[in-house]
Amino acid sequence: MVKLGCTVDGNLNEAKFSEPLPWIGIYIAAASLACAIAMAADFIHGIRCRKYWFPSKFCCINATSLTILAVAIKLSVDLNTPMPRRVDQLTKLSSGVLICTLMGNSMPSLGNMENTELMMNIIALGILVITVIVNICIQLGTGVIYLHGREHALTMFFMLILLLLLSFSALTVPTTKRHLETKYKKKYEMAVKECSYETDCALEKKLKNDIMKFWMMAHTCSPQFVMGRSVTCTAAGAFSLLSAATLAEAMLRSYLMPWSLKFCSGESDYKWSTILILITQSMAIGVGTIAPAIRWFSAINFRCPTIGKKYCSREFKVESYWIELLVEMKECPFTIKIRNRNCRKLAHNAKNKILNLCIGMQIGIVLVSKVIRFISLYFMSYILSFSNCCKKLIKLKSNIINDSGLDSQPSSKPDLSRFVLHLEGETQLVDLMMNSNCDATNHWIQKGRKKQPKQLIELLEKSSKGLQGVREFDSDLVQSLDCEEPPNCWALPVATLTAIAFAIPDIDSGLKKQLKSSVHEGLIYVKHIEDNLDKEEDMSNIRKAAYMVWQGIDLCHKWLDIDLNKLSSQAESAKEVLEGLADAAKERYMEFKNKYTNECQKEIPSNWPVKVLAANSMYRISRTILYHYERSNINTSDRLYEAVTIMISDILGACLTNIQNVITIKCSSSSIEMREESVRHAVFLLGETETILKHLHQKAIPALGPEEIVHIDGWRSMYKRNNDLLFPPSSIATDKISKFSSDLLLTLE
């Protein structure tokens, strides 16, 4: 009988305690696999984005990754579980190497952290690394680890070096951000002035030229790129590669030369799970070594042109930004309140000595990193020189072939070197960074062109000259449901008009499906515009109402709780549909008024519940269309559907005239950590909407101020002021006569 972990004779049942260990091994393997997936995702992301310095997007130094890492390396800190077999001893070593790999892989992520977050993450990493080193030393002393002692010693040395590299590199992050932000502001002002002078080219070409300058600035001052091209990151890549080589050497010696090692007999309590752990950790180390190795190789390749020249002493100069923060800390007065003068003096001197030691260590780390780069360059120079010669010969041969052709045209790239932001000591990298990123704008524009909203473009081709539908969807002649009216946003009229279009009877389902796809594509850009340009808080409820209505149409073909397909099939005419929607909207509005009479009197219209805002919009728009339906020749479902479609197209077209401003905003307003991603999205957006911008440029867009053009009510106010002056009703008919009859147009005569 076993009770409370004891056998019948009162001894501890140790066999029972070890039963869960194979399942814990699976848990460790799963954590190791998670590390492998994160590092593989970073590698794939770098390849797809053509960032061959591989930013750390998924594998970062944060609370989550450190927790997963602590689980993955559990075998390194397991002090008393016997590990007799060959695979058990290799798994002990692979856990330590995995730490080195993750540190080398995630070093660029330091650039995206705030100061407090940076300090806390480095402290947490330091505690983890020191704990692992102490535990490995204990196991070496007790004999739990009895093989690969030299490999373990090397791995612990690499751990310490990588921890120091990360810790002292983190000290430069605030300084480099400050320097680059100052340079960015100056270059940005210069770029804006140059952009204002370029007025003799098409809008799309001008936007592209402007974005290329902003991209170059945003990319070269990206904190992750700054950290990724630093000399300490290069050294971290070298040490990460060496740690992986250490594990590879141990595995080859264990399996190919087993006679050189003496293994113990017996079985580990982890049993078969250690094989699974070794496989997953080896995969993680193999995948995770690729990015640091490429960073190391790229840094050597960057410096390869200096081979053949005398390696100057300035290459070993420690730039001021490496120690600037430590010097500032040393010059700051001692702020801890200590009453005794001698104690204050002692504390002040201790602070200075500690900071002097840190400054010396920082200088030493930078010098050692530069020596590692020099040694790597010395050994790899012949291979790189041969590779560069081959590339030049291939390029020369292709140029000769192109020159002999009849269609050969010289490819001219703009000189953007003046917009490359670099730190002290990086002057040699300016041309390289410019050449390697000059085509990035074209690359993202091309990717954007492949994602152009084709359905939306077809819808916008139906828009009227001057985009008169912005004025016509809601008439002042319709009696309001309340003494006050909520303001309009771009999305709500579009969603409401689409619901009306779906309810019109005798319309082909294919046309409705095409309209839904077009509006879906259009609302994506409308949301971009409203989120970036129109951030007024009193519009939030109205926008929620718009996307609530659209979700019902998109997913269920319903407006609130009304089935639009059922309404369309049961109605005898379009007039009946319009009356039914208007009555239903009024009924839902009055239900709210009667239920919340006192509260409603206190609420401003923009704060009404979303269903009430949707009902108010449906009532006004359906009544407006019904008013013109009864007073014009739009007496068939087909003609009404076309008229509603033109209104939707006009509203979306008017809204999308703000795309240029969104692109400008994304290029200018963002933090240094998010600036590169913001500009990249702006470039992609330009590629997506290039055809739309060309199309809208051909329309007679009214001249609006910067505040008016952002809001739909600004457009409507302009139309009210210039009702018959700028855009007489005949202009619409002239524009549309080739496609539709003039009686499709809803004018307010």
N, C-alpha and C positions, 0 to 999 in steps of 0.2 A: 504494500500500500504506500502511495506517495502522497504526502501532505505538506503544503507550504514549501515545496522545493526539496523536501527531505525524503530519503528512502526509509524502509522499515527499520533499519538499524540506526537511523538518526544521522547518517552522512548526507552531505549535499549531493543532489542529483545533477552533477555537472553536465552530463550528456543532454539533459533536458534543456539546459540553458543555451546550448549551442545549436539547437534545432532551427531557430529562425534565421541563422546567419546566411544560408544560401539565398533566402528571400531578401535579406538586406543587401546581398551582393547584386541582386537584380536591380534594386533601388539605386545602388552606386553606378551600375552600368547605364541605367536610364538617365541619371544626372550627367554622366560622361557623354552620352549620346546627345543630350540637350546642348552641351558645350560644343560638340562637333557641328551640330546643325546651325548654331549661332555663328560660328566662325565660317562655315560654308556659305551661309547667307550673306555675310559681309563680303566674301570673295566674289560671289555671283553678282551682288549689288555693285561692286567696284567695276567688274567687267562690263555690265550692262550700261552703267553711267559713264564709262570710259575714264574712270578715275583709278589709274593704275598705281596710285599710292594707297589705295584701299582704306577709305574712312571706316571708322568703327560705328556702325549704326545699330547692330544687334548685339555684338559682343563688346559690352562696355564695362567699365569698372563702376558698379553701383551695388545697392543692397541686394538686388535679385541675383545678379551674376555671382556675387561673392558667396551668397547662401548656396546656390547650386554647386559652385566650386568646392565649398566646404563638404558637401555631401559626396561629390565625385572623388575627393582625395581622402576619404575616410580610412582607407587601408594604410596611408602614410602615418596616421596618428593612432592606429590601433597598436597598443603597446604589448599586449600579452597573448594575443591569439597566435598559435603556432602556424608558421608558413613554411613547411619543409620542402615542397616541390619546386621544380624549376620555374613553372608558370607563376607560382606564388611569389617567388623572389623578384621576378620580372615585373609583376603587378605592383609590388612595393615601389620599384624604381619608376615605373610609368606614371604613377600618381604624382611623384615629385616633378617629373618632366612636364606633366600637364600644367602645373602651376606656371612654369617658365613660359610655356607656349601661350597661355592666356595673357600673361603680363605683356609679352612682346606683341601679341596681336592687338590688344586693346589700348595700347599707349596713345594713339591719336585721340581717343575719346576724352582725354584730359582737357583738350582745348575747348570743349563745349560745356564745361562745368563752371558754375559760379564759385566764388572763392570759398564760401563756407562748405558747400557740397564737395568741392575738391579736397579740402582739408580732411573732412570726415571720411571720405572714401579712401584716401591714402592711409589714414590712421588704421582703418578697418583692414585694409590689405596688409599693412605692416604687422598687425597683430596676428593675422592668419599665417603669414609667411614665417614669422618668428616661432609661432607655435609648432608649425610643421618641422622646422629645422631642429628645434629642441627635441621633439618626439623621435625624429629619425636618429639623432645622436644617441638617445636613450636606447633605442632598438639596436643600434650598432654595438653598444656596450653590453647589452643583455644577451645578444646573440639571436634575437628574433630575425634580424637582418644579418645573415652570415655570408652572403655572396655579394659581389659587385660593390665592394666597399669604396673603391676608387671612383666608380661611376656615381655613387651616392654623394661622395665628397665634392665631385665636380658639379653635380646638380645643385647641391646646397650653395656652393660658391656662385653659380649662375643666378640662383634665387636672390641672394643678397645683392649682387651687382645690379640685377634688374630692378629690385626694390629701390636701390639708391638712385638709379637712372630715372625711374618714375617719380620718386619723391622730389628730387632736385629739378627735374624738368617741370614739375607742377609749379615750382616757385617762379618760373618765367612766364606762366600763362597770363596773370594779370598785367604784367609789364608789356608783353608783346601785344596784347589786346589794346592797351592804351595807346601805344605807339602807332599801331596800324589804324586805329579809329581816327587819330589825328590826321594821318596821311590821307585816309579815305575822304574826310570832309574837304580837304583842299583839292584832291583830284576830282571829287564829285562836283564842286563848283566849276572847275575847269571844263568838265564834261558837259555840264548844263549850258555853259556859255557857247561851247562849240556846237551843241545840238541846236541852239536857238539861231545860229547863223545858217544852218543847212535848211533852207526853205525852197530850194529849186528842184527838189526831187519828189517823187510820189510818196504818199503817206506811208505805205507799207515798207518801202525802201528806207525812208527816214527812220521809222521805228526800228528796223533791223540794224541800221548803222548805230543808232543810239544804244540799243540793247547790247551790242558787241562791246562797247566801252564799259557799260555797267557790269556786264558779265565778267570781264577781265579783272575789274577791281574787286568784285564780290568773291570771285574764285580765289584770287591770290592772297586775299586777306582772311580767308576762311580759317578759323582757329584750328580746325582739324588738319587742314592742309599745311598750316604753319608748323604744327607739331609733327606731322608726318614727314616733312622735308628737313627737320632739324637733325643735327649730328648725333644727338643722344638717341633719337628714334632709329637712326641707322645702326648705331651700336647695339641697341636692343634687338634689332633684327638679327644681327650677327650672333649674339648670345643665345637667342631663341633657336637659331639654326644649329648652333653647337650643342645645345641641350638635346635636341632631337637626334643629332648624330651620336650622342652618348648612349641614348636608348637603343638606337639601331646597332651600335657596336656590341652592346651587351646581349641583344637578342641574337645577333649573328654568332657570337661566341658561344652562347648557350646551346644553340641548335646545330651549328655546323662544327663546333669543336667541343663536344661535351666531355671529352677526355681531359680537357684543361681545367675543368671545374668538378668539385665533389659535392654532390647533392645528398640531402638527408632523405631517409625513408619515412613513410607515413603520409597522412592526408590532412589537409587544412580543414578547419571547421566550416570554411566557406564552400568547400567541395567543388562542384562543377562550375559554380558562378564566377570563380576567379578567371577562368578561360574567357567567359563573356566580358568580364571587366577589362581584361588585357586587350581583347579585340577592339572594343569600343574606344578605349583610351588611345590605342595605337592609331585608330582612324582619326580621332580628334586631334592628336598630335600631328599626324600627316597632313590633314587639311589645314590646321591652324598654323603650320610652319610656312605655308605657301606665301601668304601676304607679307609677313615680316621678311622673308627671304627676297621677295621681289622689291620691297622697299630698300633693302640693303643693296641689292644688285643695281637698282635704279640710281641710288646715290653714288655708287661707284661709276656708273655710266655717265652721270652728270659731270663728274670730274675727269673723265677720260681725256678730253681735249687738252688738259694741262700736262698730260704725259708727253714726254719729248722736250718739254721746257723744264727749267729748273724749278723744283717745288719750293716756292717762296716761303720765307719764314712767317709771312703774314697768314699763311694757311693754318698756323698753329696759334694764332692770336685769339684770345678769349674776348668776345664782344661784350660791350658794357651791359647789354640787357640781361645777360645771364646772372649778374650779381647785383643788378640795380635794386631789386626789392630788398635784398639782405642789407645793402648799404643804407637804404632808407630806414629800415628797421633799426639799424645801429645808430643812426643820427637822431631818431625820435627820442624824446625825453622819457625817463623811467616813470611810469604812471602808477605803479603799485604803491599804496599808502603804507609807509613804514615810519614809525615815529622816531626810532633811534637813528641818529645820523650815521654812525659807523655801519649799522646794518644796511642802510640805504646805499652807502658807498660800496659795501661789499656786494650787494645785489646788482648795482650798476656795473661794477667791474666784471662780475660773473656773466652778466648779459653780454657785455662786449666781447669777452673771451669766447663765449659759445658762438656768437655770430661771426667772430673772426675765424673760428674753426669751420663753421658752415661755409663761409666765403672761400676758405682754402679748399674745402672738399668740393665745392661747386666748380672751382677753377680746375681742380684735379680731374673731376669727372668729365668736364668738357674736353680737356687736353687728352685724356685717355681715349675718349670717343673719337677725337680727330686722329689720334695715332692708329686706332683700329681701322678707321676709314683709309688712312694712308697705306697701312699694311695690306688691307684688302685690295686697294687699288694697285699696289705694286705687284701683287701676285696675279691679278686678273687683267693687268694692262695689255698684255700681249694678245690675249683672247679678244678683248674689247676692241683693240686697235685693228685686228684682223677683221672683226665683224663690221666695224665702221667702214673700212676700206671696201669690203664687199658691197655694203649698202650704197656707197658712193658710185661704184662701178655700175651697179644695177640702175641707179637713178640716172647716171650719165647715158647709159645705153637707151633707156626709155625716152630721154630728152632728144637723143639723136633720131630715134624712130618718129617721135612726134614732130620734130622740125622738118623731116622729109615729107610729111603728109601735107595735103592741101588745106585741111581744116584746122591746122595747129594754131592755137591761140595762147598767148602767154597768160599764165594764171597769176593774177596780182592779188596779194593779200594786204589788207590795211595794216599799217604800222601802229600797233597798239602798245608798244613798249613803254610809252609814257604813262600808261594806265596800269602797269604792273606794280603792285604794292609789295615791297620787299623790306627785309630787315638789314641791319648792319652785317656786312660780310656775305650778303647774298647777291651782290652785283653781277657776278658771273652767271647767275641763274636767270636773269631777266629775259634774255633772248630765248633761252630754253623754255621757260614758262610761257612766254608769248607764243612761240611756235607750236608747243604741244597743246595749247588750248585755243588757238586762233580759230580752228574749225569747229569748236564746241557749239557755238551759236548756230551755225548751219546744220549741225547734227541734230540739235533739239528742234529746230524749225522743221526739218524734214520729218522727224518723228511726229511732230504736231500735225503736219500736212496729211500724214497717213490716218490720223484720227479725226479728220474734219467731219463736222455734223452734216452729212449729206441731206438728210431729211429736212433739217432746219433750213438749209440753203435753198432747197426747193420751195419751202413755204415762204421764205423771204422774197423770192422772185415774184410772188403775187402781190406784194405790198404796193400801195398807191404812191403817187408822187406827192412829196410833202408829208407822207405818213399821216393822212387825215383821220385814220381810224382812232388815233389817240383822242381826238376831239369828239368823235361820233358815238363812242360806246356808252356814254352817260350824258343825258341831256338835262339841262336846268328846267326844261318844261315839265319834267316828271315831278309829281308831288312827293316830297320827302316823307318818310315814316316818322321822323323826329325833327324837332326844331334845330338840332345840330347834326351835322354830317361828319363821320370819321374821314380822315385823309385817305387818299389812295396810295397803294404801293403798286409796283409793276406786276407782281406775280398774281395778285388776287383777281384783277379783271381778266387776265389770260386764262386762269383756271375756271372762272365763272363762264366766260364765253365758250370754252371748250365743253363744259357741261351742257350748255344750250345747244351747241353743234351736235353733240351725241344724242340729244333728245329729239332733234328734228326728224320727222318720219320720212320714209321712202328714200333714204340715202344709203348708198352701197356701203357695206361693212368694211370693205377694203379701204375706202376713202377715210372712214373714221379711224381705222387702225393706223393709216399713214399720218393723219392729223395728230393722233396721240403720240406717235413716235417723234414727230417734229416738235411738239410742245414739250415733251420730256427732255429732248436735247436743248431746247431753248431755255427752259427753267434752270438748267444747270448753270448757264452763263448769267441768267438773271440773279441767281443766288450769289455768284461771285461778285457781281456789281453791287448788290445791296449790302453784302457783308463788308466790302472794301470802301465804298463811297458814301453810303447812306446808313450811318450807325446811330441814328436817333433812337433813343429808348422807347419813345411813344409809338414807334412803328412795329415793335416786336410782336404784339398781339395780332396785328393785321397780317404780318407775314406768316405767323403760325396758322392763322385762318386760311391763308392761301394754300399752304402746303398740306393742311388737313383736307381741304377740298380736293386738291390734286391727287392725294393718296387714295381717296375714295374713288375718283374717276379712274385712275391708273390700275388699281388692283381689283375693284369690284364693279366698275361702271355705275357708280352711285354718286349722287350729290346729296350729302348728309345721309338721310335714310331713304331717299327716293331712288328707285331703280330706273335708270335712264333708258335702258333697253326696253323695259316693260312699258314705260311712258311713251316711248317712240312707237311701239307696235300697237298700242291701244288707241292712240290719238288719231283723229280723222284728218286733221290739218295742222300745219305749222302754227297757225294762230292759236289753236287749242293748247298746244304744247307751251307756248309762251304765256298764255293766261294761267295754265296750271302751275308753272314754275313760279310765276309772280305771286299767285295766291298762296302757294305752299310757303314761299319765303316770308310773306306778310304774316301768315298764321304762326310760324315759328318765332318771328320777331315779337308778335303781340303776346305769345305765351310767356316769353321772357319778361316783357314789360309788366304784365299782370302779376307775375309771380314775385318780381323784385322791384316793385314800384319805388319804394323809398331808396333802396340802394342805387337804382338806376339814375335817379335824380342827382345823386352825388357824383356818379362816375362820369368822367369825360369820355367822349365817343371812342377814342382810340384804345381805351381800357375795357371796352365791352368784352364779354366772353367771345371766344373765337367763333362759335356757332351763330351768335347774333350778328357778328361782323360779316360772316359768310352770307347769312340770310339778307342782310341789308344790301350787300353788293348784288346778290341775285335779283332782288326786287327791283332795284334801280335799273340794272342793265336790261333785264327782260322787259320791263315797262318801256324803256327807251326804244328797244327794237320793235316792240309791239306798236308803239306810237307811229314809227315810220312805216311799219308793215301795213298799217291801215291807211296810210296817206300816200303811198307810192305804188309803183307797179311790181313790187317784189311779192308776187302772189303765188309763187310756187316754192316747194321745199328746196329744189336745186338752187334757185336764185338766192334764197335766204341763207342757205348753207355757204354759198360762195361769198356773200356779203359778210357773214360772221367770220369766215376764214380770213378775209382781207383785213378785218379789224384786228384779229389775233396777230396776223403778220405785221401790221403797222405798229402795234404796241411793242412786240418783240423787237422790231427793227429800231424803233425809237430808243428802247432800253439799251440795245447793243451798240448804239453810237458812243456809249460810255466805255467800251472795251479799251479804247486807247488810253483813257484815264486810269483804268485798272492796271494796265501794263506799266504805266508810269509810276503808279503808287507802289506796285510790287518791286520796282527797281530802286525805290528811294527809301521807303519807310519800313525798316525791320532792324532787329538787333544784329550784332556782328555774328552771333552764332547761327542765326536763321537766314542771313542775307543771301548766301549762295543758293540755298534751296528756293528762296522767294524769287530771285532773278531767273533761276532755271525754269520755274513754273511760268514766269512771264514770257520767256522765250518760247516755251511749249505752247502757251496760250496764243501767241502771235501766229505760230504755224497753224494752229487749229482754226483761227478766225480770219486768216488772211483773205480768203475769198469773200467772207461776210463784209469785211472792211471795204474791199473793192466795190462790192455791190452797193453798200450804203453810201459810198462816196459819190455814186452816180445819181443818187436821189436828191431832190431839192430840199435838203435838210434846212430848217429855219435856223437863223442865227440866234443862239441862246447864250445867256451868261453861264459861268461855271456852276452857279448854284441852281439855276433853273434846269439845266440839261440833266442833272442827276435825278430829279424827282418828276414823276409823271404829272403831278399837279402843276409843276412849273411849265411843262409843255402846254397843258390845258389853259393855263392863265395867258400864255402867249397867244394861243389861238383865239381866245376871247377878245384880247386887245386888238388883234389883227384879223378879225373874222373874214372880211372880204377884201382886205388890202393886199396881203401877200399871197394868199391861196384861194382864189375864187373857185366855186364849185366846178366850173367848167374845166379847170386844170386836171381834176381827177378823171373826169370823163375822157379828156384827151389822152391821158396816160393809159387808160384801161380800155379804150375803144376797140383795140385789136383783140382783146381777150373776152371781155364781158360787155354786156349791154349797159348803157348808162343808167338804166333804171335799177341796177343793182346797188347803186351808191346811196348811202344813207346821209343825205344832207339835211341841214336844219333850216331850210327855207321856210 
